[in-house]
Amino acid sequence: MREIIFDTETTGLDPTKGDRLVEIGCVELLNGIPSGQTFHVYLDPQRDVPAEAFAVHGLSREFLTGKPLFKDVAADFLNFTAGAKLVAHNAEFDVKFLNAEFGRIGLPEIDRERVIDTLALARRRHPGAPNSLDALCARYKIDNSRRTKHGALLDSEILAEVYAELCGGRQTAMTLAADVTAARQEFRVTVSGPRASPIESTIAAEEFKSHAGFINSLGPDSIWAKLKAKAETALPKP
């Protein structure tokens, strides 16, 4: 299964009011494991970057001027994400910005059926608890010390670890290991030598006699007769 963890940075909160994308970062997962393939691009928003947005991601108007426009990288983004589920934290925010950019250049919107929102997953798993990306990192003991500011690719890499935890991750592996250990302990057999006093047989004398007669009727070459002879030979002499 192929999934793409993605994140965006923007000039603000509302694309309908002229806010634009300034960064896209993506990490490819194959069967839940990062493949090493990433997509990352800074974008020229062709407008100012408000101080509030700069405080979040640190991307200035001067830095972004001359970077590619969204229309220049749209095909590359679509090729990288083709056929994969898209995974984001608070996905509605990122998807509405991407769809606004696609609308500006006349391309179809992202189908929301393709999108998995890790914020929704976290809220179902930890109702009533803080479920920001930083809070989830703290809960799952994921190192996010590099995250001094938001960055689309870095946040995608961190979210890939969080997503693994939300899907079972290390907890599942630890549970399975514990189950295996418990099963081994449950079926462990300890051999401590023969009993001091043999258990009294519950087979009646008539049953012994009948069984012996049956074995004799099979003849000296039968398997039963050979096993009986071998057992008698192994018995200690009185």
N, C-alpha and C positions, 0 to 999 in steps of 0.2 A: 504494500500500500504506500502510495506517495502522498505526502502532505507538505504544505509550505507554511512555515511560521513567518508572519510578516508584521511589520510595524511601520508607521509613518510619523514624520514630524511636519508641522504646519506653521503658518503665520498667525493662526488664531483658531477659534472654535467653530466657525460657521462658514461653510463654502458658499452659501446663498448670499452672504454679505461681502463676498470678494476675497475671503481667505483662501490661500493656496497651499499646495504641498511644497515642502522644501527638501524632503529626504524620504527615501523608501529603502527599507532593508528586508531581505528575505533569507531564510535558512531552509534548505531542503531536508526533509525527513524521509527515509525509506524504512518502512515497517517500524516506525517510532524512533529510529536512530539517525542522528545527523550524518548526512552523506559526505559533508565537506564542501558541497556546492552551495554557493551563496549568490545573491543578487543585491547590489548596493549602488545607489546613485544619489547625488545631491542635485537639486533642481533650482533653476532660477525662477522665482515666483513672479518676476516682473512687477514687483511692488515693494513697499517698505516692509520691514520686519519689526512689529511693535516691541517695545521693551519687555512686556510681559512674556511674549513668546521667546525672545532672546534669552531671558532669564531661565527658561525651561531647557532649551536645547543648545544655546550658545552659538547659533548659526546667524551671522550678521548679514546685512544687505550687501556689504562690501565683499564678503566671502562668497556669497551665492551669485553675485553678478558674473555673467559669462558661463555659468554652469549650463548643462543641457536644459532645454524646455521639456515639459512632460511629453509633448507630441513627438519629440525626438527619441524617447526611450520607451514609449508605450508598447511598441511591437516587441521589444526585448523583454519587457515585463510579462506580456501575455505569453510569449514563448516559454519563459522560465516557469510560469505557473500553470501552463496548459495541462488539463486533465487531472489536476491535483485538488484536494481539499485545501481550503485556505483557513489558517488558524491565527487568531489575533486576540489580544486582551482588550476588552471593551470594543469588540469588532465593529459595532455600528458606527463608531466615530471614524475609523479608518476607511471603512467601505463607503461611507457617504462622501468622503473627500475624493477617493479614487473614482467613484461614479460621476462626481461633478467634473473631474478632469476628463474622463472619457466622453462625457456629454459635450464638452467644449470642442472636442475634435471629431465628433460624430460617430463615436464607437459605442457598441452596446454596453450596458451596465453589467457589473458582476452579479451573477445569480446568487442571491442570498442563501439558496439551498446548498451552495458549496462551502459556506462559511461556518466555522466552529468558533464560538466565543468562549474563551477560557475564563472570562469573568463570570459568565453564567454557570459554567462548570464549577467554579470555585464557590459561588454562592449556594449551589445545591449541596456541595460537599461540606461547606463550613457556614451554615446559615447563621446570620447575626454577627459573624466575625469580620474583621478587616480583610479585604481581599484585593487590595492593590498589589501591583507586581512586587513592590518592596516588602509588603506584609507577607506575601506568599513565600518569598525568598527566606524571610526570617523563620517562617513556620517550618519550611522544609530544609532549613540549614543549607541553603544555596548561597555561595559567595557572590555577592553583587557589589563588592567594594569598588570595582571599576566604574560603577554607575554614579559618578559625581554629577553628571547631567544626563538628560534623556538623549539617546542616540538610537536611530532606527535599527541599525544592524546589531549593535550591542544588546539592545532590548530584545531583539528577536532571538539572539543566542541564549540569553537568560531565560526567555519565555519557553524555549525548547526544553530546558531542564524542568521548569515548573510544569509544563504540559505533561511530561513523562510522569511526574509525581501525581498529577490529577488523574492520569489514566491508570494508576497503580504503581508504576515506577519501582523504586527501591523497596517500598513497603510490601509490594507483592512478592518480590524476590525473597525478602526476609521471612515472610509468612510461609512461602513454599519451603524454604530451607528448614524452618522450625517444624513444619508438618512432617518433612522427611525424617528429621532427627527423632521426632516423637514416634513415628512409625517404626523406626529402627529399634528404639528402646522398647516399644511394646512387644516386638517379636524377638527380642534378644533371649537366647537360651543359655543358661549357665549349667555346665556339667561339673558336679562336685563329687563324683565317685559313687560306688554302689551303696545301697541302703544298709544300715547296720542290721536291720531285721527285715527279711523279705516280706513283701505283701502277700497275705494268704490268698491262694487262688479261689476264684468264685466259680470255677468250672467243676461240675459234679463228676464223680468217678465214672458214672455210666457214660457221660459224654466223652471222657478220655478214652474209654474202652471202645466206644462206637467209632471214634475218629481213627484210633489205631487199626481197627479192623478194616476201615475204608482204605487206609494207606497200604496195608498188606495186600488188599485185593488188586491194587494197581500194578503189583509186580516189582521185582528188585531193580528194574531199570527206570522206574518212574522218577520224575524230579522230586516228588515228595519223599520217596524212599532215600534218595541220595542226600537230601537236606537233613533228614532225620539222622542218617548215619554220621554226617558231618557234625551235627550238633552233639551227638552222643560222644563222639571222639574228643570234642572240645571241652566237655564237662570235666571238672577236677576229679581225680580218683578219691574215693572215700577213705 
